[in-house]
Amino acid sequence: MSVPRERKKERLQRLQAQRLQPAVRAVGNGLVPVMLALAAVGIVVSGYLAVTYFNDAQVACYGLGQCEQVQASAYARVFGVPIAYFGLLSYAAIAVLLEGRLRLSGDRAYLALLGALSLAVAGMVFSAYLTYVEFFVIDALCPWCLTSAVVAVVLAAVAAVQVRRETGVR
């Protein structure tokens, strides 16, 4: 092969390899601290609900909703496990992944961010379902549950923006 042909072939291979890999850019921590703060709020809210369930205590609704009716419904548990436990575990896992995003670099940091986004989107979808159940099935609202749902939506949106920034997708 001639030298120009080899260079052309190498350049073509390099361009093809670049197209196959996501263009992860170094954008700093960006919105990760915001996501960590949202995860902390989610931990506090779901932690409070988990503790009240575990202690068989009454949820403080302060006259703003029907927390007891929501907590006593069949929808408050999955396979006998309170949903608040799943929320607490999910928010804690998101926080751990985001902390990993801050401490790691390269592909591992990006994968930690994608894991946090995946959990946040799953939490958002599940929260949307539970909010629907509160409004249209149970016909009772729990401000703590609605707060967690709002946190889940905002967390998923902010995580999506951060992933978009890091990949350079427009």
N, C-alpha and C positions, 0 to 999 in steps of 0.2 A: 504494500500500500504506500501511497505517497504521503508525505508529511501533511499537506493541507487536508487530505481526506481523513486522516487519523484525527486531526484536531476537530474537524467538523463532526465526526462520529462521537468523540469524547464530549463535545459541547452539547450535542443532541441528547446523549445519555444523561448528562448532568441536568439539563432542563427537564427531562422526563422524570428524573428522581425528585426534583424540586416540586413538580406538580403532584406527585403522589403523597408527599409529606405535608402536613399542615404547617403553614407558615407561622410558627409560634414566635411571637415577638417579645422582647424584653420590655415590658411596660411598667416595671416596678410592681409595688403592691396594689396600686390602684384602689379598687373598691373592696379589697379583702378586709380591711379593718371595719368597714361598714357592715359587711356580711357577718363578721364575728360579733359585732354588737347586736345585730338582729338575731343571731343564733342564741346569744346570751339572754335576750328578752324571751325567746321561745323556751329556753331551758327554765327560766323563772316561772313562766305561765304554766307550762306543762308540769313542771316540778311541783308547783302549788297544788294543781289538780290531782297529781299522783299521790302526794302526801295526804291530802284530805280523803282520798279514796282509801288509802292504806289504813289510815286511822279511823275510818268510818265517821269522819267529821262532816259537818255541814259546810258547803261552799259559801263563802261570803259574796253575795250578789249585790248587796247594798240597795235592794229594791229596783235594780236595773234589768232584771230578767228572771227567768224561771230555771235557775241553775240546777236545783234539786230534781226537777222534772226531767231535764236533759240527762243528768247523771244517773237517774234511776231507770232510764229507758233501756231497752234491749240493744240499742245502737251504741251504747257507751262502752261496750265490750266486744272484743273479737276473740273467739275461742275461749271465752271466760277471762281474758286478760283486758284490763281497762285500757282504753284508747290513750289515756294520758301517759301510760307507760311507754307506748309506742312513740308518742310525740317526744317525750323526754329522751328516749334512746336516739331518735332521729336527729333532733337538734344537737345532742351531744356528739353524734357521729359527724355531723356537718362541721361542728366547731373543731373537732380533731383533724378532719381533712383540711380545713382552712388553715389551721396552725401548721400542718404539713406543707401546705402551699407556701407559707411564709418562710419555712425553714429549709425546704428543698430547692433544687434548681433544675432547670432543663425540663426534660420529658416527665420526670417524676412530679415536679411541681404542677405541671399542666394536667397530669392525670389526677392529682389530688383535687384540683379545681373542678375537673369534669365529674369526679365522684360527688363533690359537694353539690354541683349543679343537678346531677341526677337525683340525689336524695331530696333536694329542694323542690324539684319539679314533681316528684312522687308525692311529697308532703302537700304540695299545693293542690294536686288533683284530688287526693284523699280529703283534704280540708274542704274543697269545693263540694264534694259529695256529702260530707257531714253537715255543711252549712245548708245544703238543699234539704237534707233530712230534718234539720232543726226548723226550717221555715215551713215546709210543706207536709211533713209526716208527723213529727212530734207536736208541732205547732207551739213550740216554746223556744226561747232564745237564751243562750248562756253568754254573757259578755266575755268571760274568760276564753271560751271556745272561739268566739268571733275574733278576739284579739289574736289568738294563735293562728287563725285562718288568714288574717291580714298580714301577720308576720311572715307566714309561709309564702304568700303571693309576692310580697315585696322582696323577700329573700331570693326567690326563684328569678324574679325579674332582674335584680341587681347581679346575681350570679351569671345570668345570660349575657348581660352587658359586659361583664368582665371577661367572659370567654370570648365574646366577639372582639373585644379590644386586643386580647392576646393572640388571636388567630389572624387578625387583620381583615376579617370578613366584613364586607360592606353591604 
